[in-house]
């Protein structure tokens, strides 16, 4: 099938307006990118639509959770923190972080997790949080100043809106952006970029995508974290993920490793 036989914009709008996705504020660049990836491999528009929806589900569904963003925005609006140590603010953040396994398993490690990370990377003045999901709600435990420029990237608009509301509530600039980092890699210069528990999923979306993304970032250091073992704790993943990271680096790039509980973090010098 060729692009001449498919109205890409029409198919994109059909998927975005479907019952499953119409209220997500999903970034249209993501859907169009998936269509263009799949379009030459399939013989019918029905098969194309099916494959795109399957890939989109794999990208979006694991991070949707059961969050009611309208309710959360109203709850956050009622909180008046005197500082990042404010109990009501921290309880609000913990409630959000507990909604997904990737952030929930890090809760018992805070703030030691960030102390170990920033001991190696230094405390950034400008930070990029790539495919951030719910991770920005860890900020009260990062021990970073509110002068930090914290750019967060995700493809779901209600999540971006809540993150920006949270950023403003604690005194940060509202720098969360609805942007597909694979289609449009951030061009902002930063001391550090975080890419937490996403590299293996990005590789499934498009083989070689990590190398393309990482090479276009204008950052001093890139911290790529991946699970050291599966969620059940029955299968080690370190060597598999070490291979994934190294095959996406150039020969001149230097990389070091930090192991924190069930998370291996690769610190890549850009």
C-alpha positions as CSV (number, residue, x, y, z in Angstrom):
1,X,0.0,0.0,0.0
2,X,1.3,3.5,-0.8
3,X,0.6,6.9,0.8
4,X,-1.4,7.8,-2.4
5,X,-4.0,5.2,-1.5
6,X,-4.6,6.4,2.0
7,X,-5.8,9.7,3.3
8,X,-3.4,9.9,6.2
9,X,-5.1,12.9,7.8
10,X,-8.5,11.3,7.6
11,X,-7.3,8.1,9.2
12,X,-5.4,10.0,11.9
13,X,-8.5,12.0,12.8
14,X,-10.6,8.8,12.8
15,X,-8.3,7.2,15.4
16,X,-8.0,10.4,17.5
17,X,-11.7,10.8,17.7
18,X,-12.4,7.2,18.6
19,X,-14.1,6.5,21.9
20,X,-10.8,5.2,23.4
21,X,-8.7,8.3,22.6
22,X,-11.0,11.3,22.1
23,X,-10.6,12.6,25.6
24,X,-6.8,12.0,26.0
25,X,-5.6,15.0,24.1
26,X,-3.2,12.6,22.4
27,X,-0.4,14.1,20.4
28,X,-1.4,13.7,16.7
29,X,2.2,13.5,15.6
30,X,2.4,10.1,17.4
31,X,-0.5,8.7,15.4
32,X,0.7,10.1,12.1
33,X,4.2,8.6,12.8
34,X,2.7,5.2,13.4
35,X,0.6,5.4,10.2
36,X,3.6,6.3,8.1
37,X,5.7,3.5,9.7
38,X,3.1,0.9,8.9
39,X,1.7,2.1,5.6
40,X,4.1,0.4,3.3
41,X,3.9,-3.0,5.0
42,X,0.2,-3.6,4.7
43,X,-2.2,-4.3,1.8
44,X,-5.4,-2.8,3.1
45,X,-6.5,0.2,5.1
46,X,-8.4,-2.0,7.5
47,X,-5.1,-3.9,8.3
48,X,-3.3,-0.6,8.6
49,X,-5.8,0.8,11.0
50,X,-5.7,-2.3,13.1
51,X,-1.8,-2.3,13.3
52,X,-1.7,1.4,14.2
53,X,-4.2,1.0,16.9
54,X,-2.4,-2.0,18.3
55,X,0.9,-0.1,18.4
56,X,-0.8,3.0,19.8
57,X,-2.3,0.8,22.6
58,X,1.2,-0.5,23.5
59,X,2.6,3.1,23.7
60,X,-0.3,4.7,25.6
61,X,-2.2,2.0,27.7
62,X,0.6,1.1,30.2
63,X,0.7,4.7,31.4
64,X,-2.9,5.7,31.4
65,X,-3.8,4.3,34.9
66,X,-7.1,5.3,36.4
67,X,-6.3,8.9,37.0
68,X,-9.2,11.4,37.0
69,X,-7.4,14.5,35.9
70,X,-10.3,16.8,36.5
71,X,-10.6,15.6,40.1
72,X,-6.8,15.8,40.6
73,X,-6.7,19.4,39.3
74,X,-9.4,20.4,41.7
75,X,-7.6,18.7,44.6
76,X,-4.3,20.3,43.7
77,X,-6.0,23.7,43.5
78,X,-7.0,23.3,47.2
79,X,-3.4,22.7,48.4
80,X,-1.5,25.7,49.5
81,X,2.0,24.4,50.2
82,X,4.4,26.5,52.3
83,X,7.3,24.4,50.9
84,X,8.0,21.2,49.1
85,X,8.0,19.5,52.6
86,X,4.3,20.3,52.9
87,X,2.5,17.1,54.0
88,X,-0.7,17.6,51.9
89,X,1.4,18.3,48.8
90,X,3.6,15.2,49.4
91,X,0.5,13.0,50.0
92,X,-1.0,14.3,46.8
93,X,2.1,13.4,44.9
94,X,2.4,10.0,46.5
95,X,-1.2,9.2,45.6
96,X,-0.4,9.9,41.9
97,X,3.0,8.1,41.9
98,X,1.4,5.0,43.4
99,X,-0.9,4.6,40.3
100,X,1.8,3.1,38.1
101,X,4.3,0.4,38.8
102,X,7.3,2.2,37.3
103,X,6.9,5.2,39.7
104,X,5.4,3.2,42.6
105,X,8.4,1.0,43.1
106,X,10.6,4.0,43.4
107,X,8.6,5.5,46.3
108,X,10.4,3.6,49.2
109,X,13.7,4.8,47.8
110,X,13.1,8.5,47.8
111,X,15.0,10.8,48.3
112,X,18.0,8.4,48.4
113,X,17.4,7.6,44.8
114,X,18.0,11.1,43.6
115,X,20.8,11.7,46.0
116,X,22.7,8.8,44.4
117,X,21.8,9.9,40.9
118,X,22.8,13.6,41.3
119,X,26.0,12.6,43.2
120,X,27.1,11.2,39.8
121,X,25.5,13.7,37.4
122,X,25.7,16.9,39.5
123,X,22.5,18.8,40.3
124,X,21.2,20.2,37.0
125,X,20.2,23.8,36.5
126,X,18.2,22.7,33.4
127,X,16.6,19.3,33.3
128,X,14.8,17.4,30.5
129,X,12.3,14.6,31.6
130,X,11.7,12.7,28.4
131,X,8.5,10.7,28.0
132,X,8.0,11.7,31.6
133,X,4.7,10.0,32.5
134,X,4.1,10.7,36.2
135,X,7.7,11.1,37.1
136,X,7.6,14.9,37.7
137,X,5.6,14.4,40.8
138,X,8.8,13.1,42.4
139,X,10.1,16.7,42.5
140,X,9.5,17.2,46.2
141,X,12.1,14.5,46.9
142,X,14.7,15.5,44.3
143,X,16.2,18.2,46.6
144,X,16.5,20.6,43.6
145,X,15.9,24.3,43.9
146,X,12.7,25.9,42.4
147,X,15.0,27.9,40.1
148,X,15.6,24.6,38.2
149,X,14.3,24.7,34.7
150,X,12.4,21.4,34.5
151,X,11.2,20.6,31.0
152,X,8.8,17.6,31.0
153,X,7.6,15.9,27.7
154,X,4.6,13.6,27.3
155,X,2.0,12.9,24.7
156,X,-1.2,13.1,26.8
157,X,-2.6,16.7,27.2
158,X,-4.5,16.3,30.5
159,X,-1.4,14.9,32.1
160,X,0.7,17.8,30.8
161,X,-1.9,20.3,32.1
162,X,-1.8,18.7,35.6
163,X,2.0,18.7,35.6
164,X,2.1,22.3,34.7
165,X,-0.4,23.1,37.4
166,X,1.8,21.2,39.9
167,X,4.9,23.0,38.7
168,X,3.3,26.4,39.2
169,X,2.0,25.3,42.6
170,X,5.5,24.6,43.9
171,X,7.1,27.6,42.2
172,X,8.6,26.1,39.1
173,X,8.0,27.5,35.6
174,X,5.2,25.6,33.7
175,X,7.6,23.9,31.2
176,X,5.7,20.6,30.6
177,X,5.0,20.1,26.9
178,X,2.8,17.8,24.8
179,X,5.5,16.6,22.4
180,X,6.4,13.3,20.9
181,X,10.1,13.1,21.6
182,X,10.7,10.6,18.8
183,X,9.1,12.7,16.1
184,X,10.3,16.0,17.5
185,X,13.4,15.5,19.7
186,X,13.8,18.4,22.2
187,X,16.4,21.0,21.0
188,X,16.8,22.8,24.4
189,X,20.3,22.7,25.9
190,X,20.3,21.0,29.3
191,X,22.7,19.8,31.9
192,X,20.9,16.5,32.2
193,X,18.1,14.6,30.5
194,X,16.3,11.8,32.2
195,X,14.9,8.9,30.1
196,X,13.4,6.6,32.7
197,X,12.1,3.1,31.8
198,X,11.2,3.9,28.3
199,X,14.2,2.9,26.1
200,X,13.1,-0.7,25.7
201,X,9.5,0.4,24.8
202,X,10.8,2.9,22.3
203,X,12.9,0.2,20.6
204,X,9.7,-1.9,20.2
205,X,7.9,1.1,18.6
206,X,10.7,1.6,16.1
207,X,14.0,-0.3,16.0
208,X,16.9,2.1,16.2
209,X,14.7,4.9,17.5
210,X,16.9,5.4,20.7
211,X,20.0,6.1,18.7
212,X,18.2,8.6,16.6
213,X,16.7,10.4,19.6
214,X,19.9,10.4,21.8
215,X,22.1,11.7,19.0
216,X,19.8,14.7,18.5
217,X,19.7,15.8,22.1
218,X,21.6,18.9,23.1
219,X,22.5,17.7,26.7
220,X,25.7,17.2,28.6
221,X,24.5,14.0,30.2
222,X,21.7,11.5,29.5
223,X,20.5,9.2,32.3
224,X,18.8,6.2,30.8
225,X,17.1,3.9,33.4
226,X,15.8,0.4,32.8
227,X,14.5,-2.4,35.0
228,X,17.2,-4.6,36.4
229,X,14.7,-7.5,36.6
230,X,11.1,-8.1,35.7
231,X,8.3,-6.9,38.0
232,X,8.0,-10.4,39.5
233,X,11.7,-10.4,40.4
234,X,12.2,-13.8,38.7
235,X,14.2,-12.8,35.6
236,X,17.3,-10.6,35.5
237,X,17.4,-8.0,32.7
238,X,20.7,-6.2,33.3
239,X,22.7,-7.8,30.5
240,X,19.8,-7.5,28.0
241,X,19.3,-3.8,28.8
242,X,23.1,-3.2,28.8
243,X,23.2,-4.5,25.3
244,X,20.3,-2.3,24.3
245,X,22.0,0.8,25.5
246,X,25.4,0.1,24.1
247,X,24.1,-0.8,20.6
248,X,22.6,2.7,20.5
249,X,25.8,4.5,21.3
250,X,28.6,5.7,19.1
251,X,32.1,4.3,19.8
252,X,33.3,7.6,21.2
253,X,30.5,7.9,23.9
254,X,31.4,7.1,27.5
255,X,28.9,5.4,29.7
256,X,28.8,4.5,33.4
257,X,26.3,2.6,35.5
258,X,24.5,3.0,38.7
259,X,22.4,0.2,40.2
260,X,19.7,1.3,42.6
261,X,17.6,-1.5,43.8
262,X,15.6,-2.8,40.8
263,X,16.8,0.0,38.5
264,X,20.0,0.2,36.4
265,X,20.8,3.8,35.3
266,X,23.2,4.3,32.4
267,X,24.9,7.7,32.6
268,X,25.8,8.7,29.0
269,X,28.2,11.5,28.2
270,X,26.8,13.3,25.2
